[in-house]
Amino acid sequence: MSKPQEPHRPFFPFGNPFRMIRSKGSNLSPTLLALVNTFEVTLSARLRKLETVGDILSLTWMQYAMESLCETHTDIKNLIEELELPVSDWDEKWIDVYLDISIKLLDISNAFSSELSRMNQGHLLIQCALHNLESNSQQQHVHACSFLNNWRQQRRSKNPRLEKCCSFLDGLMETLNLPKIKYSAKGKVLMRALYGIKVQTLFICSAFVVLFSGSSKKLFELDIPNTYQWAEDFNHLRGIVNGMIRRNQQSSQNNSLMKELLDIDTAVEKLCPLMLDGSMSRKEYPLQISVRQLKTDAEKFSSGLNLLMKEVDRFFHVVLTGRDALLSNLRAMCTATDSAERKTLGQLVL
């Protein structure tokens, strides 16, 4: 029996996006409507893509998530340029909010880099253990066991900078409440886009903290109203990610939920008892299998880790570049104002 066909899905899954935006009483021009629509449709597509790029608990997914975040932050920069909204037209509260958010994001990025660097150090311990296991010497195996024990100890330890990241996320969460000011039409478009990027940033960064730490306390739980075109895709992705994290946390006692780290943990736990057994002749074949498995898992971990480190570094520079550009424009604006005031004062003196 054939399956009943699914009902036809309209081109716009939430209805007419322009009607949705107009319904808020913003009275935006067609040009501004097109700009905000392009931004929100693009954000929706990125969120949908994150459901299909691999295991959500893997380094690959984290790499694509950070890549997605970098692209959206770049879109915000381009949107500001397309709005032709110079810094001189920004409300002071907009500037304060932007600068406050950017410094929190730089702190979060530094915390992530610190944790990734720590993981890279752990990978070096695994590499040293594998190097010693290339020998048949019992003494070399003792050295390998020591390196693996150091790996275990590092896995049980916590990163203080990562723990501080939670307070940065709390501060970023507070910025979701927009400042109570009267917005121009262009200001409304900018604030609407900034809300989208703040939600995406909070969600991805919170997921990273959970995957790094193994604790689900910082899961992003906010349900986004359907007044935003990307809301349905976001809420669906959030449900998938949070559900996957909770299920895996219940079955894991580790400080991290990342798939590649857990694979190495499993390989190490299988390998260590074989290394401690003195009668190596009886254990030689199982030992070789376990060593090969650890080597394979370590290579996957190293490859994914390097790619993720590059994306986190890219995110840091995207945020820093945007912040520096704003500060540069503010300084130029202040210089121009001071120059005009001096000129006016000189005319008055004459």
C-alpha positions as CSV (number, residue, x, y, z in Angstrom):
1,M,0.0,0.0,0.0
2,S,1.4,3.4,-0.9
3,K,2.0,5.9,1.8
4,P,-0.4,8.9,1.8
5,Q,1.2,12.0,0.3
6,E,2.3,14.7,2.6
7,P,0.3,17.9,2.3
8,H,1.9,20.5,-0.1
9,R,4.2,22.8,1.8
10,P,3.9,26.4,0.7
11,F,6.9,28.2,-0.6
12,F,6.9,30.4,2.5
13,P,6.4,27.9,5.4
14,F,5.2,30.7,7.7
15,G,3.0,32.5,5.3
16,N,3.9,35.7,3.5
17,P,7.1,37.0,5.2
18,F,6.4,40.5,4.1
19,R,2.9,40.4,5.7
20,M,4.5,39.1,8.9
21,I,6.9,42.0,9.1
22,R,4.3,44.5,8.2
23,S,1.9,43.1,10.8
24,K,4.2,44.6,13.5
25,G,3.2,48.0,12.3
26,S,6.7,48.9,11.2
27,N,5.6,50.6,7.9
28,L,8.9,49.5,6.2
29,S,9.6,50.5,2.6
30,P,9.9,47.7,0.0
31,T,13.6,48.1,0.0
32,L,13.9,47.7,3.8
33,L,11.4,44.8,3.7
34,A,13.6,43.1,1.1
35,L,16.7,43.6,3.2
36,V,15.2,42.1,6.4
37,N,13.6,39.3,4.4
38,T,16.9,38.3,2.8
39,F,18.6,38.3,6.2
40,E,15.9,36.1,7.9
41,V,15.6,33.7,5.0
42,T,19.3,33.2,4.9
43,L,19.4,32.6,8.7
44,S,16.6,30.0,8.3
45,A,18.6,28.2,5.7
46,R,21.7,28.1,7.9
47,L,19.7,26.7,10.8
48,R,18.2,24.0,8.6
49,K,21.7,23.1,7.4
50,L,22.9,22.4,10.9
51,E,20.4,19.5,11.1
52,T,22.1,17.7,8.3
53,V,25.9,18.2,8.6
54,G,26.7,15.2,10.8
55,D,26.5,14.0,14.4
56,I,25.3,16.9,16.5
57,L,27.7,15.8,19.3
58,S,30.8,15.7,17.0
59,L,33.6,18.1,16.2
60,T,32.3,18.3,12.6
61,W,28.9,19.7,13.7
62,M,30.7,22.2,16.0
63,Q,32.9,23.3,13.1
64,Y,29.8,23.9,10.8
65,A,28.0,25.6,13.7
66,M,30.8,28.1,14.2
67,E,31.2,28.6,10.5
68,S,27.4,29.4,10.4
69,L,27.8,31.9,13.2
70,C,30.7,33.6,11.4
71,E,28.6,34.0,8.2
72,T,25.7,35.5,10.1
73,H,28.0,38.0,11.9
74,T,29.4,39.0,8.4
75,D,25.8,39.4,7.2
76,I,25.1,41.8,10.0
77,K,28.1,43.9,8.9
78,N,26.9,43.9,5.3
79,L,23.3,44.7,6.4
80,I,24.5,47.8,8.2
81,E,26.3,48.9,5.1
82,E,23.3,48.3,2.9
83,L,21.0,50.2,5.3
84,E,23.4,53.2,4.8
85,L,23.1,53.7,8.5
86,P,26.3,55.6,9.5
87,V,27.5,55.5,13.1
88,S,26.6,59.2,13.4
89,D,22.9,58.1,13.1
90,W,23.1,55.4,15.7
91,D,21.5,55.9,19.1
92,E,23.9,55.9,22.0
93,K,22.1,52.9,23.4
94,W,22.7,50.9,20.2
95,I,26.4,51.6,20.4
96,D,26.5,50.6,24.1
97,V,24.6,47.4,23.4
98,Y,26.8,46.5,20.4
99,L,30.1,47.2,22.3
100,D,28.8,45.2,25.3
101,I,27.9,42.2,23.2
102,S,31.1,42.3,21.3
103,I,33.3,42.2,24.4
104,K,31.3,39.3,25.8
105,L,31.7,37.4,22.5
106,L,35.5,38.0,22.6
107,D,35.6,36.6,26.1
108,I,33.6,33.6,25.1
109,S,35.8,33.0,22.0
110,N,38.9,33.2,24.2
111,A,37.4,30.6,26.6
112,F,36.6,28.3,23.7
113,S,40.2,28.7,22.4
114,S,41.5,27.9,25.9
115,E,39.5,24.7,26.0
116,L,40.5,23.6,22.5
117,S,44.2,24.3,23.4
118,R,43.7,22.1,26.4
119,M,42.3,19.3,24.3
120,N,45.2,19.7,21.9
121,Q,47.6,19.1,24.8
122,G,45.6,16.0,25.7
123,H,46.0,14.8,22.1
124,L,49.8,15.1,22.5
125,L,49.6,12.8,25.5
126,I,47.8,10.2,23.3
127,Q,50.4,10.6,20.6
128,C,53.2,10.1,23.1
129,A,51.5,6.9,24.3
130,L,51.1,5.6,20.8
131,H,54.8,6.3,20.1
132,N,55.8,4.2,23.1
133,L,53.4,1.4,22.0
134,E,55.3,1.0,18.7
135,S,57.9,-0.8,20.7
136,N,57.6,-4.3,22.1
137,S,59.5,-3.3,25.2
138,Q,57.6,-3.7,28.5
139,Q,59.4,-0.6,29.8
140,Q,58.1,1.5,26.8
141,H,54.6,0.1,27.6
142,V,54.9,1.4,31.1
143,H,55.7,4.8,29.8
144,A,52.7,4.6,27.5
145,C,50.5,3.7,30.4
146,S,51.8,6.8,32.3
147,F,50.8,9.0,29.4
148,L,47.4,7.5,29.2
149,N,46.9,8.0,32.9
150,N,47.8,11.7,32.4
151,W,45.2,11.8,29.7
152,R,42.6,10.4,32.1
153,Q,43.5,13.0,34.8
154,Q,43.2,15.8,32.3
155,R,39.8,14.5,31.2
156,R,38.6,14.6,34.8
157,S,39.9,18.2,35.4
158,K,37.9,21.3,34.7
159,N,38.9,24.5,32.8
160,P,38.3,27.6,35.0
161,R,38.1,29.8,31.9
162,L,35.3,27.6,30.5
163,E,33.4,27.9,33.8
164,K,33.6,31.7,33.6
165,C,32.1,31.4,30.2
166,C,28.7,30.7,31.8
167,S,28.7,34.2,33.3
168,F,29.4,35.7,29.9
169,L,26.5,33.8,28.5
170,D,24.2,35.1,31.3
171,G,25.3,38.6,30.4
172,L,24.7,38.0,26.7
173,M,21.2,36.6,27.5
174,E,20.3,39.9,29.2
175,T,20.9,41.8,26.0
176,L,18.0,40.0,24.3
177,N,15.8,42.6,25.9
178,L,16.2,45.5,23.4
179,P,16.7,49.0,24.9
180,K,13.4,51.0,25.1
181,I,13.9,53.7,22.5
182,K,12.0,54.9,19.5
183,Y,13.5,53.3,16.4
184,S,13.6,54.7,12.9
185,A,12.5,52.4,10.1
186,K,16.2,51.5,9.5
187,G,16.7,51.1,13.2
188,K,13.8,48.6,13.4
189,V,15.4,46.5,10.6
190,L,18.8,46.6,12.4
191,M,17.3,45.7,15.8
192,R,15.3,42.8,14.3
193,A,18.4,41.4,12.6
194,L,20.5,41.9,15.8
195,Y,17.9,39.9,17.7
196,G,18.3,37.0,15.3
197,I,22.1,37.0,15.5
198,K,22.0,37.2,19.3
199,V,19.7,34.2,19.5
200,Q,21.8,32.1,17.1
201,T,25.0,33.2,19.0
202,L,23.5,32.3,22.4
203,F,22.2,28.9,21.2
204,I,25.5,27.8,19.5
205,C,27.8,29.1,22.3
206,S,25.6,27.5,24.9
207,A,25.7,24.2,23.1
208,F,29.5,24.5,22.9
209,V,29.8,25.0,26.6
210,V,27.6,22.0,27.3
211,L,29.5,19.8,24.9
212,F,32.8,20.9,26.4
213,S,31.7,20.5,30.0
214,G,29.3,17.6,29.9
215,S,26.8,19.6,31.9
216,S,23.4,20.6,30.4
217,K,22.8,23.4,32.9
218,K,23.5,26.0,30.2
219,L,21.2,24.6,27.5
220,F,19.4,27.4,25.6
221,E,15.7,26.9,26.2
222,L,14.1,30.0,24.9
223,D,11.2,29.4,22.5
224,I,11.2,32.0,19.7
225,P,7.8,33.4,18.6
226,N,6.8,32.8,14.9
227,T,6.9,36.6,14.3
228,Y,10.4,35.8,13.0
229,Q,10.7,33.9,9.7
230,W,13.6,31.8,11.1
231,A,11.7,30.9,14.4
232,E,10.3,27.5,13.3
233,D,13.6,26.3,11.9
234,F,15.4,27.5,15.1
235,N,12.9,25.9,17.5
236,H,13.1,22.7,15.6
237,L,16.9,22.6,15.6
238,R,17.0,23.6,19.3
239,G,14.7,20.7,20.2
240,I,16.9,18.2,18.3
241,V,20.2,19.4,19.8
242,N,18.9,19.7,23.3
243,G,17.2,16.4,23.2
244,M,20.4,14.7,21.9
245,I,22.5,16.3,24.6
246,R,20.1,15.2,27.4
247,R,20.0,11.6,26.2
248,N,23.7,11.3,26.0
249,Q,24.3,13.1,29.3
250,Q,22.3,10.5,31.1
251,S,24.5,7.7,29.8
252,S,27.9,9.5,30.2
253,Q,29.9,10.3,33.4
254,N,32.5,12.3,31.5
255,N,33.3,16.0,31.5
256,S,32.6,16.2,27.8
257,L,29.9,14.9,25.5
258,M,31.9,15.3,22.3
259,K,31.8,12.1,20.3
260,E,35.5,12.0,19.3
261,L,36.6,12.4,23.0
262,L,34.3,9.7,24.1
263,D,35.6,7.4,21.4
264,I,39.2,7.9,22.7
265,D,38.1,7.3,26.3
266,T,36.6,4.0,25.2
267,A,39.7,3.0,23.4
268,V,41.9,4.0,26.3
269,E,39.8,2.0,28.8
270,K,40.1,-1.1,26.6
271,L,43.9,-0.7,26.1
272,C,45.1,0.0,29.6
273,P,44.2,-3.5,31.1
274,L,46.1,-5.2,28.2
275,M,49.1,-3.1,28.8
276,L,49.1,-3.9,32.6
277,D,49.0,-7.6,31.9
278,G,52.6,-9.0,32.2
279,S,52.0,-12.0,29.9
280,M,52.2,-10.0,26.6
281,S,52.4,-13.0,24.4
282,R,48.8,-14.0,25.2
283,K,47.6,-10.4,24.8
284,E,49.6,-9.4,21.7
285,Y,46.8,-9.6,19.1
286,P,44.1,-7.9,21.2
287,L,46.7,-5.2,22.1
288,Q,47.5,-4.5,18.5
289,I,43.8,-4.2,17.7
290,S,43.3,-1.8,20.6
291,V,46.4,0.3,19.6
292,R,45.1,0.6,16.0
293,Q,41.7,1.6,17.2
294,L,43.2,4.3,19.5
295,K,45.4,5.6,16.6
296,T,42.3,5.8,14.3
297,D,40.3,7.7,17.0
298,A,43.2,10.0,17.8
299,E,43.6,10.9,14.1
300,K,39.9,11.7,13.7
301,F,40.0,13.8,16.9
302,S,43.1,15.7,15.7
303,S,41.6,16.5,12.3
304,G,38.3,17.7,13.7
305,L,40.0,19.7,16.4
306,N,42.2,21.6,14.0
307,L,39.3,22.6,11.8
308,L,37.2,23.7,14.8
309,M,40.1,25.8,16.2
310,K,40.4,27.6,12.8
311,E,36.7,28.4,12.9
312,V,36.8,29.7,16.5
313,D,39.8,31.8,15.6
314,R,37.9,33.1,12.6
315,F,34.9,34.0,14.8
316,F,37.2,35.9,17.1
317,H,38.6,38.0,14.2
318,V,35.1,38.6,12.7
319,V,33.9,40.0,16.0
320,L,37.1,42.0,16.7
321,T,37.1,43.5,13.2
322,G,33.5,44.7,13.6
323,R,34.2,46.2,17.0
324,D,37.4,47.9,15.8
325,A,35.5,49.3,12.8
326,L,32.8,50.8,15.0
327,L,35.4,52.3,17.4
328,S,37.3,53.8,14.5
329,N,34.2,55.4,13.1
330,L,33.3,56.8,16.6
331,R,36.8,58.3,16.9
332,A,36.5,59.8,13.4
333,M,33.1,61.2,14.3
334,C,34.4,62.8,17.5
335,T,37.4,64.2,15.7
336,A,35.1,65.8,13.0
337,T,32.9,67.2,15.8
338,D,35.8,68.7,17.7
339,S,37.2,70.2,14.5
340,A,33.8,71.8,13.7
341,E,33.5,73.2,17.2
342,R,37.0,74.7,17.1
343,K,36.2,76.3,13.7
344,T,33.0,77.7,15.1
345,L,34.8,79.0,18.2
346,G,37.4,80.7,16.0
347,Q,34.8,82.4,13.9
348,L,33.2,83.7,17.1
349,V,36.5,85.1,18.4
350,L,37.1,86.9,15.1
